[in-house]
Amino acid sequence: MSESLVVCDVAEDLVEKLRRFRFRRETNNAAIISKLKPLPTKGISPDELKDELPERQPRFIVYSYKYEHEDGRVSYPLCFIFSSPVGCKPEQQMMYAGSKNKLVQTAELTKVFEIRNTEDLTEEWLREKLGYFH
């Protein structure tokens, strides 16, 4: 049911910001953490990113990650991470869960992950998740 539920629309300025973010030229890790307004964060590691997340409130994260493959190639996958911590208010959880698919579809994101505990967001966790795509 949550796949067809749309709680809110994705603002056009966020869509444009995500489009520009997807094609940015910088080679560092970067993220946009969304609440009511997107909060761009530049030059941030997965460990630093998890420190930016509230422990009991859901968030959407669009993360550009510098992924170094075992064969030496470097890619910059754009990841969508839905942080939905255990213990957050049910109304908030429903609002974010109901909006997640609309944002993922609008931003044309394919690498979609979810965490229930902000401490799980580590470099190892992200590399493991991205390993399924390569």
Phi and psi in degrees as a GROMACS rama.xvg file:
@    title "Ramachandran Plot"
@    xaxis  label "Phi"
@    yaxis  label "Psi"
@TYPE xy
-64.6407  -20.7986  SER-2
-68.62  -29.4803  GLU-3
-98.2093  -10.5184  SER-4
-79.7559  126.182  LEU-5
-119.202  111.672  VAL-6
-84.3744  -36.0774  VAL-7
-150.957  158.634  CYS-8
-85.2165  158.96  ASP-9
-89.3486  123.114  VAL-10
-62.4996  141.263  ALA-11
-58.8562  -37.3385  GLU-12
-65.7372  -32.4327  ASP-13
-70.4691  -40.9302  LEU-14
-58.6682  -45.392  VAL-15
-65.6379  -41.3785  GLU-16
-61.8567  -41.2205  LYS-17
-66.5595  -37.8935  LEU-18
-62.8393  -46.3376  ARG-19
-64.8931  -38.3135  ARG-20
-62.8519  -41.2795  PHE-21
-58.9494  -36.9782  ARG-22
-106.517  21.2004  PHE-23
-64.9202  156.413  ARG-24
-98.4735  -13.0061  ARG-25
-64.4885  153.724  GLU-26
-110.979  9.1569  THR-27
-92.2425  165.636  ASN-28
-69.0105  141.801  ASN-29
-151.126  158.114  ALA-30
-144.52  153.528  ALA-31
-119.647  119.436  ILE-32
-103.981  124.145  ILE-33
-109.288  133.9  SER-34
-123.412  -110.268  LYS-35
-87.2881  -30.888  LEU-36
-129.363  141.444  LYS-37
-67.5429  142.781  PRO-38
-118.777  99.5605  LEU-39
-73.6182  138.731  PRO-40
-130.565  123.641  THR-41
-101.338  149.934  LYS-42
55.4429  63.2451  GLY-43
-132.174  131.539  ILE-44
-83.9059  163.698  SER-45
-55.9854  -39.3285  PRO-46
-66.0214  -39.7671  ASP-47
-68.3819  -35.9644  GLU-48
-61.876  -44.223  LEU-49
-63.5808  -29.7447  LYS-50
-69.2317  -20.8821  ASP-51
-81.8539  -15.0289  GLU-52
-88.7217  135.839  LEU-53
-69.142  145.667  PRO-54
-73.6247  -23.9975  GLU-55
-127.189  22.4507  ARG-56
-133.364  138.054  GLN-57
-70.3525  155.075  PRO-58
-150.878  153.092  ARG-59
-104.081  134.1  PHE-60
-126.046  127.517  ILE-61
-108.461  117.679  VAL-62
-124.475  123.818  TYR-63
-95.0219  117.878  SER-64
-119.115  131.96  TYR-65
-80.166  106  LYS-66
-104.616  114.29  TYR-67
-97.1078  113.721  GLU-68
-75.4747  159.586  HIS-69
-61.7231  -26.9234  GLU-70
-87.4549  7.23863  ASP-71
96.2364  -13.8323  GLY-72
-67.3872  154.081  ARG-73
-123.524  131.901  VAL-74
-130.162  167.067  SER-75
-128.725  71.405  TYR-76
-66.2924  143.686  PRO-77
-97.8312  115.385  LEU-78
-108.51  142.727  CYS-79
-108.133  122.015  PHE-80
-120.342  122.311  ILE-81
-98.7923  109.986  PHE-82
-92.3038  111.929  SER-83
-128.966  77.906  SER-84
-64.533  145.182  PRO-85
-62.3657  136.114  VAL-86
97.5827  -2.50355  GLY-87
-79.8635  162.647  CYS-88
-61.8008  135.991  LYS-89
-56.9584  -36.8183  PRO-90
-62.88  -41.859  GLU-91
-65.4016  -44.1056  GLN-92
-60.3031  -42.2515  GLN-93
-66.9979  -40.6619  MET-94
-62.4941  -47.2061  MET-95
-68.3712  -44.7197  TYR-96
-61.6363  -37.5781  ALA-97
-72.4711  -17.6394  GLY-98
-102.262  -16.5852  SER-99
-56.1921  -53.1812  LYS-100
-63.5375  -37.3051  ASN-101
-62.2383  -43.8366  LYS-102
-65.9335  -44.2007  LEU-103
-60.2796  -44.6774  VAL-104
-67.9498  -44.3499  GLN-105
-62.9244  -41.0389  THR-106
-85.0969  -3.31759  ALA-107
55.2723  49.4031  GLU-108
-95.2324  141.388  LEU-109
-116.194  -23.4763  THR-110
-97.5394  92.139  LYS-111
-114.6  123.363  VAL-112
-130.187  160.68  PHE-113
-133.832  140.078  GLU-114
-124.381  143.958  ILE-115
-105.851  -12.1416  ARG-116
-135.798  123.048  ASN-117
-60.2367  -25.4834  THR-118
-67.1766  -17.9901  GLU-119
-72.7333  -19.3917  ASP-120
-77.2142  93.0236  LEU-121
-130.062  166.855  THR-122
-59.1703  -42.7899  GLU-123
-63.2873  -43.6873  GLU-124
-60.7843  -46.7304  TRP-125
-65.8173  -42.781  LEU-126
-62.8601  -39.0668  ARG-127
-63.5864  -45.9873  GLU-128
-62.4133  -44.1268  LYS-129
-69.8514  -23.9082  LEU-130
-61.2946  -25.9938  GLY-131
-69.8345  -19.6852  TYR-132
-94.5498  -8.2243  PHE-133
